[in-house]
Amino acid sequence: MLIRLVQHAHANQLRAVAVTFEPHPREWFGGDDIPARLSSLRDKLTVMRDCGIDHVHICTFNQTLANMPAEVFVSRLLVQGLHMRHLLIGDDFRFGHKRSGDFALLQQLGQQYHYDVMAMNSILADGERISSTALRDALRQGDLQRARLLAGRPFSISGHIVHGDKRGRQLGFPTANLNLNRRKLPLSGVFAVQIHGLEPHPLPGVANVGMRPTLQSGLQPRLETHVLDYHGHLYGAIIQVEFMLKLRDEQKFADLEALRQQIGIDIEHARQFFHRFTTGLTHG
């Protein structure tokens, strides 16, 4: 969708502009059905940049925006604010107060404000409609191959490495820790991962995503990554953790020694996976 927008903008000598909301409207409204956030704002901006978007307009979602009539959203933000000449939306896009705005309204207002609007038809991947709901379902099940097919790229999480409680180091497996700042996780468990950002090439590792139930309860969700055979400086770096294979679900162990032994097993399984992976690349 972003690539199509860029192509149309450049063909008509326009700037390609993406509009996004922060926080996600459903996060702002709250409730028990908040969807797991698939990407941080940083990750979202990176994808848009890589697709060739010229400018990203971030709308702070608050009470004012929640109460804004759909017609005012179009006239004030899109037409007056961004001087919109062409609009591309998803086929199920709704906007404005109580989600009153839809494609028909955008077409009607387009005649008044002299812009054209197009709705992107649903796209199928292996017979399945590509959607955030389908992607969340694949990630929740640990089906990273299906998630990659739906997203068009491997699922990853990026951020600054922060100081943790040093439990990994005490166990003999130092970790790079990322605070996720999410109320719900799109996936959880232990994974074989590739880490980008520490070296010119990706490095293999093992990551735990979740609440670390063996250590204590009530913790914030965290992504902890052990980079295999790496002894460089970690703190403060911005890394991207790319999820390759789910090894197991997160679980609570009887004590730290049992956890330490399982981490050793996880690392061995990850090494076996990366051996097969690199062998496949060599012979591919």
Secondary structure, 3 states (H helix, E strand, C coil): CHHHHHHHHHHCCCCCEEEEEECCHHHHHCCCCCCCCCCCHHHHHHHHHHCCCCEEEEEECCHHHHHCCHHHHHHHHHHHHCCCCEEEEECCCCECHHHCECHHHHHHHHHHHCCEEEEECCCEECCEECCHHHHHHHHHCCCHHHHHHHHCCCCEEEEECECCCCHHHHCCCCCEEEECCCCCCCCCEEEEEEEECCCCCCEEEEEEEECCCCCCCCCCCEEEEEECCCCCCCCCCEEEEEEEEEEECCCCCCCHHHHHHHHHHHHHHHHHHHHHHHHHHHHC
